């Protein structure tokens, strides 16, 4: 989607709708703004239902202060104006009260951004600004002071978060990524001590560059390929809706009969992916003009070693990933469905998935269809696209149940004899 071709009012409605229905703000909370090429600031209105915004609700404020529109600009307009005045490189500002980030703001601390590399990669360094009355000049000064120091992501004491970016879509991606990281931090605390990445590990993760596949131009696209592109897009969107993916995280691939495979592109918002965005990998080459996911080498190696695997998912589901950033072992012997689909999961140290893809791929088998990569991701495989998605979904639901059970007592896992009975009954051996 060419977001830059959308009018600022349409962009703001689109993003506020997404934030609200993603459960990251309330009817009355949050505000967004865009500064256009004329210096006009387009901003969400004050006192209007955030779940029902229309393009004609958006307010326009001219550089001379003239207000155009049928409502009042957001009461937080002063700090939007302060940020734009201090940072000419920023064209959009997002402010919202998402639950996990508010949890940190009300204890006046920052979430750990080094649990997985993506958070720092997308958000950069984050900071916290002192409390001030909403809508006040002091609040604007406190926020602007942090932006003056070069920060673009600022948590507000007892309030929420403010994010500035080159456009409203990048602001949202940083917001969602940070909220996901904050939720991961909170989930992990239920399991034990956090194990953040070291600076060296963070730097190593930057070596996970775009796979250096040479390009090729497909002469045609088969019906099989077109059908698989259609199905992949449906499951990518479904994974986003189920909060298994975020705008910046989550990769699907699926194999065609000739051994080639189709994979999610690098750097594009998962919610808006369409069939033409997906990347065909054939004979070690990538479809011309497209950049595949940075995990493409891993997917390629898995397919090479395991002809029975038809689909691979790399994801960062917030409850399952809590096990990846602590020492707690993820044990799916909770209910029969969890064991039947996941059997046993393997665990590898950080970096294995991108520094040693061949070795990582050898760990997969019918009995071990999923791998937890410490401080990195979850790899799930399947005999079909649906099978892989089902395993990812069940894995996240299982992790969520384990975390919830911590409030109740010790888990009683299905016994070895009961596991044997399941193996026999469902022919799992």
N, C-alpha and C positions, 0 to 999 in steps of 0.2 A: 504494500500500500504506500502511495506517495503522500505521506502525512503533510509535507510542506505545501501541498496543493489545497489542503483544507483551510477554510476561513478560521481565524483565531476563535471566534465564538463556537464554531462546530468542534474544534479541538477541545475546548474547555468542557463542553457538554459531554463529549465522548469520554474524556478522562474522569470527570467527576462521576459519571454514571458507572464507570468501571470501578472506581475506588469504593463507591457506595455499595454496589452489589457484590464486591469482593469482601465486604464486611470490614473495611478499613476506615470508615468514618460513619457518622450518624446523620440523621436528617438535618440537624442544625449545625453540625461541626465541619470544619475544614473550609479552605478556600484556595483557589487556583488563579494564576494570572499569566498573561503573555504580553511581552512588549514587542510591537511590530516594527517594521522598517521605518515608519514615520515617527516613532517614539511614543505612539499611543499605547496605553496600557489597557488591556481587556481583562476584566476580572469578574469572578462570580459575585452574585448579588448578596446582600444582607437579608437574612430572615426568610429565604425561599427554600422550600423542600429540596434537599440535595438529590433525592431519588427521583425527582420529577422535573429537573431542569430542562428548559428549551433554549434554542439559540437566541430568541428574542428576550430572554431573561438576563443575558450577559451584558454587563455594563462596560462602557468605553470612557476612558479618562484621557483627555487630550493633554499634550505637554504644558499648555497654559492653565490647566486645572479644570477646564470645561468638562462637565459630566453629561454624557449622552446615554439615555436609556430610561426604562420605565420604573426602575427600582433605585435603591441606594447601593453604592458599591459596598463590598464586604467591610465590616467594621475594622478588619485587620489590614485594610488598604495602606495605612501609613508604613507598616514594615515592608510590604511589597515594594512600595515606592523607595524606601531607604535602600533596600537590596539592589534595585535597578540603578539607583543613583551612584552607589559605591562600586558596582561591578558591571561595567559596560559589556563584558563578555557573556553575561547571562541574559537569556531571552525569556525564561519561564521560572516561576516560583510556585512551589507546592507546599501547602500546609495542611496537615491532617492529624487526627487523634486516633491512630490505630492502636488496638488493645495491647499488643506486646511492647511497643515503644512507649506507650503511656505508662505501663508497668515500671519501666526503667526511669521515666521522667519523674514519677512520683516518689521514687526513692533517691532521686537525683544522682544517678549513675549511668554509665554508658554500657551498652551490650558489648560483648567480646566480638570484635570483627575478624579475628584471626582463627576462628574455628574451621572455616573452609576458605579457600583462596578467593572465591567469587565475590565475597562481600567487600573486601578491600579493593579488588579489581574494579568493581562497578561503582562503589561509593567513595573510595579514597579514605583519607583520615576523617574521622567524625569528631565533633566537639559538643560541648553543652553550654547553654547560655543561661544566665541568672534569671530568676522569676521576675516578672513585672506584670502590671495590670493589662489584660487583653485590650488591644486597640490604643494603648497609650504611647506617647512619644518615647518613653523610657524603654518599652519593649522593643520598639523599632531600633533604638540606639544599641541595645544589648545584642540584638540579632545582627545588626549591621557590623558591629565590632568584630564578631566572629567571621563574617564574610570578608571583612577588611584583612583578616589574617590569612586569607586564602582558602578557608574552608567553604565547602558548598553544601554540606549536610550538618545541620545543627539541631540537636535535641534541646527542647525548652523545658526548664524545670517546671514541674506541675502543669504541663500544658500539652506537649505533643512534639512534632518535628517540623522543621522548615528545610526545604531542599531547593537549590537553584541549579539550573542546567541550561544547555544551549537550546533545548526545546522541551515542551511539556511531556513528550513521550519518554525522553531520557530521564526527566525528573521522576516520572512514575516508575521507571525501571529501577532507579536507585532507591526509591521509597519502598517498593515491594520487596526488593532484595534485602534491605535493612530490616524491614518488619519480619521477613522470613528468618533472618539471622537472629533477631531478638527472640523469636519463638523457639528457634533451635537452642539458644542459650537456656531459656526457661525449661524446655523439655529435658535437656541434658542434666540440669541440676537435680532432677528427680532420680537420676540413675547414679550419680556420683560426681567426683571432681572433674572439672573440664580439663581437656588436654589441647590447648591452642597450639597452632603451628608456630614454629620458630621463624625468625627472619630468613634464615637460609632455606627453609622449606618453602616459604612464600616465594622466594626468588627462583627456586627450582620449578615451581608451578608455572612461572612465566615462560619456561622452556617448552611448555605444552602448546606449541604454536600450530597454526594451520597446517594440516597434513600436506606435505610437499608433493602432491600428485600432479603429474603433467595433465594438461587439458586435452579433451577431445570433443568434437562436435557430433552429437548423435544424428544419424541420417534420418531416423524415424523413431516413433515411440509406439511400442506394441500395445495391444489391448490389455495384456497382462500387466505391463508397466503402468498404464493409465489407471487401471483398477486399483493397483497397489498404492499409487499416489493418492487417489481418492480416499482409500481406507486409512492410510497413514495420517492424512490431514484430520480425519474424523477423530482418530485416537489421540492425536496431539492436542486437539481442542478439548477433548473429553478429559484428558489428563490435567489440563490447565483448570478446567471447571472443578475437578475433584481435588484441586490443590496438591496434586502430585508433582506438577511443574510450576515454575514461575515464568515471568516474561523473559528472564535471562538464563534460566536453567532447565535442562531436560532435553534428552536426545533420543530419537527413535531411529531404528533402521529395520529394513525387512529385505529378504533375499528373493531374487527372481529365479526362475528355473534354470537360466543359463549361468548362474553363479554370480552375476552382478548384483548390486544392492542399491537401494535408495535410502538416503539419510537426511536428517534435519540439517539445515544450514547453520553456519556460525553467525552469532551476533544479531539475529532477527527475533523480534518479539513473537513468542510462541502463540499468543492469542490470535494474531493476525496472519499466521502462516497460511499459504495457499499452495495448490498443487505445483505451480510454476516455480515456487521457492525451493522445493526439495531438490536434492543433488543426486544424480545418478553416478555411481562408481562402477566402472567396467574395466576389467583388465588392468587394474592398478592406475587408472586414469579417472579424473573428475570431469563432470559435465562443464563445458566451456562457460566461463564468466561467472561461475558460482564457487563459493567457499564452503566446503563441508564442515561439520562439527569437528572440533579439535580432538574428539575421541574416535575419529574415522579409522585411524590405524588399528586401534583396539578392535573395533567392529570387524574390520577386514581380517584380522588375525583369528578372531573367534570363528568366523565363517570358514576360514581355511582349515582350521583344526577340527571343526565339528559340523559335518555336513547335515546332521540331524537338526541343527538349530536354524530356524527360519527367521527369527526376529530377536533383536537385542535392544534393550532400553538402558540408558544411563540417566539416573535421576537423583534428586536430592529431597525426598519426601521428609517433612520436618520432624516426624516422630521416629521413623526408622533411622534417620541420620543422627539422632541423639545417641545411638549406640556407637556410631562412627567417631564421635568426638569425646567419648569416655572409654573406660576399660571394660564396661559391662558387655557381656556376651549376649547376642541376640539369639534366643532359643525359641523356634517356632512350634515346639511341642506343647501348645496351649490348648487348641481345639483340633479335632480331626482335620477340618478343612485346611487349617494353616499348615499342618504337617504334610498332608497329601500334596499340596501345591508347592511348598517350599522345601520339604524334607530337611536337608541340612544346608546351612549357609557357610561359606568360607569367608575368611577375613584376611586382608592383606594390608601391609603398611602403606602409609602415605607415599604417593609417587609411583607405586607399582603399576597402576593402570596406564600411565603415559610414559614411564621410563622403561618398563619391562612388559610391554603388551603381550609378547609371546609367552612368557612365563605365567602371566596372569590368566591367559586364555586356557592354559593346561589344567587349571583348577576346576574348570566347569565340567559337569557330567550330568547324567540323568538324576543322580542322587544329590548333586550340588548345582542347582540351576541359578543360584544367586550368589553374589560376592559383595561384601561390605568393604569398601576401601576407606581406611581410616582418614578422617578429615578431608574427604574428597567426594565420594559419591556412592551410590548403590548400583550395581550392574545386575540386570535381570534378563534371563533368556527364555525363549519358548519355542515350541514346535510350530507356532503360528503367532501372528500379531496379537490375536485375542488372548492366547495362552500367556504370552509375555505380559500383556497389560493386566490380566487377571492376577498373575503372580505379584506384580508390583502393588496392585491395589490391596490384595490380601496381606502382603508384607507390611504395608503402612497401617492397615486396620489392626493387625496383630500387635505391632509396636505401640499403637495408641492404647490398646487394651492393657498391655503390660504396664505402660506408664500410669494408667488410671488405677491399676490394681495396687500400686505402691501405697495408696491411701487406705487400703483394706487389710493387707497382710501379705504373707509369703505365698508365692505361686506354687500350686501343686501341679507339676508337669505330668503329662501322660506317661505312664510307666513303660519300661522296656518291653514287658509282656504285652501291654496294650498296643504299643507301637508295632510289635510283631504281628498282632492280630490284624491291624490296619494294613500292613504290608501284604499279608496273605489275602485278605478280603478284597483289596483293590489292585492286587497283582502288581505291586510296586517293586518287587525284587527282580 
